[in-house]
Amino acid sequence: MSTTVGVRDLEVSLSGTTIVRDIDLETASGEMVGLVGPNGSGKTTALRTLYRALRPSSGNVEVVGRPVATYRRRELAQRLAVVTQESDQSVQLPVQEAVALGRACHRGWLEPLTGTDRAVVRQALEQVGLGAFADREVATLSGGERQRVAIARALAQRPHVLVLDEPTNHLDLHHQLAILELLEELARGGMAVLLTLHDLRLAVEHCDRLVVLQQGRVAAQGRPDRVINAELLREVFGVHGQLRFDDSGRPRLEINRSAGTGAPTADARRGGLHTRTSTA
Ligand SMILES: Nc1ncnc2c1ncn2[C@@H]1O[C@H](COP(=O)(O)OP(=O)(O)OP(=O)(O)O)[C@@H](O)[C@H]1O
């Protein structure tokens, strides 16, 4: 596995406030890494530096071996594809043309689509279960269907790294699982997948590694079974719960109840939870 995203000592300040600091994280080809944490912990802010939607105040962000700032836009799009919560929400195009926009980084200016481009688009549509929607206008689709169009467009870029901000938002249970299973399959195929997820249960069950953010810092990172425990659930997420394992050995998160109105303890708010890292 080779490192495809490397973030070191990342700090981002917005409107004079430091939002994230001391963030170190890596994603290698062939793994799916989940960025998790309570509301406002800085997940989206950290993620946005990877695709240059935000400029770090300090620190380094590398994508496929080069500082992200040194890429031309098109070069970066050949390596890293992004699905944000705003992607493709109201495009006035048929689905297949919207997905074909993902091929732009592989073609010359105004060059027509090649047979390969069309095959890649068809495959991306099939992968997200939208094969039958190719001719529908994106604007006529449901929120969940549009989300899948955005993912298909990112897949059409054939990137090394796929970055997704809350890809399961708007999706029903079936499609949440279908998308996460697809992302796992893409990771098994060699892609690096880095995503934010609110649903810690899904993150635990589907990600190879988790990076847990708390108050803009990394509280813990490593394999879900090494990182998630009763103390972290209580102090970072404000809930009582524990990790169990099913018959196949897959981790399952059991949440019993909220840890009270104060949620994270005063200690945790002051950054009292020590950074724990597991690379196993
Ligand atoms: N432009 C800005 N100026 C000041 N503060 C900001 C700005 N943008 C975001 N923030 C703050 O930064 C913090 C982190 O926001 P961010 O969206 O990164 O968190 P998140 O972990 O993705 O949250 P959520 O789970 O709610 O989506 C929040 O407290 C937010 O209010």
The ligand as a MOL file (V3000), in Angstrom:
LIG
                    3D

  0  0  0     0  0            999 V3000
M  V30 BEGIN CTAB
M  V30 COUNTS 31 33 0 0 0
M  V30 BEGIN ATOM
M  V30 1 N -16.0160 30.4740 7.9780 0
M  V30 2 C -16.0470 30.1500 9.2790 0
M  V30 3 N -15.7900 31.0790 10.2380 0
M  V30 4 C -15.8020 30.7450 11.5450 0
M  V30 5 N -16.0710 29.5020 12.0040 0
M  V30 6 C -16.3310 28.5490 11.1010 0
M  V30 7 C -16.3380 28.8080 9.6990 0
M  V30 8 N -16.6400 27.6700 9.0480 0
M  V30 9 C -16.8110 26.7160 10.0140 0
M  V30 10 N -16.6380 27.2590 11.2340 0
M  V30 11 C -16.7420 26.5480 12.5260 0
M  V30 12 O -15.7670 25.5410 12.5630 0
M  V30 13 C -16.2190 24.4380 13.3400 0
M  V30 14 C -15.9860 23.1550 12.5810 0
M  V30 15 O -16.8500 23.1090 11.4650 0
M  V30 16 P -16.8910 21.8510 10.4970 0
M  V30 17 O -17.9680 22.0910 9.4930 0
M  V30 18 O -15.5300 21.5860 9.9910 0
M  V30 19 O -17.2840 20.7050 11.5180 0
M  V30 20 P -17.8460 19.2470 11.2380 0
M  V30 21 O -17.1230 18.3590 12.1850 0
M  V30 22 O -17.7710 18.9240 9.7930 0
M  V30 23 O -19.3410 19.4570 11.7180 0
M  V30 24 P -20.7100 18.7020 11.3710 0
M  V30 25 O -20.5840 17.3140 11.9370 0
M  V30 26 O -21.7120 19.5040 12.1400 0
M  V30 27 O -20.9100 18.7360 9.8950 0
M  V30 28 C -17.6800 24.7220 13.6590 0
M  V30 29 O -17.7660 25.1770 14.9920 0
M  V30 30 C -18.0600 25.8230 12.6880 0
M  V30 31 O -19.0370 26.6920 13.2420 0
M  V30 END ATOM
M  V30 BEGIN BOND
M  V30 1 1 1 2
M  V30 2 1 2 3
M  V30 3 2 2 7
M  V30 4 2 3 4
M  V30 5 1 4 5
M  V30 6 2 5 6
M  V30 7 1 6 7
M  V30 8 1 6 10
M  V30 9 1 7 8
M  V30 10 2 8 9
M  V30 11 1 9 10
M  V30 12 1 10 11
M  V30 13 1 11 12
M  V30 14 1 11 30
M  V30 15 1 12 13
M  V30 16 1 13 14
M  V30 17 1 13 28
M  V30 18 1 14 15
M  V30 19 1 15 16
M  V30 20 2 16 17
M  V30 21 1 16 18
M  V30 22 1 16 19
M  V30 23 1 19 20
M  V30 24 2 20 21
M  V30 25 1 20 22
M  V30 26 1 20 23
M  V30 27 1 23 24
M  V30 28 2 24 25
M  V30 29 1 24 26
M  V30 30 1 24 27
M  V30 31 1 28 29
M  V30 32 1 28 30
M  V30 33 1 30 31
M  V30 END BOND
M  V30 END CTAB
M  END
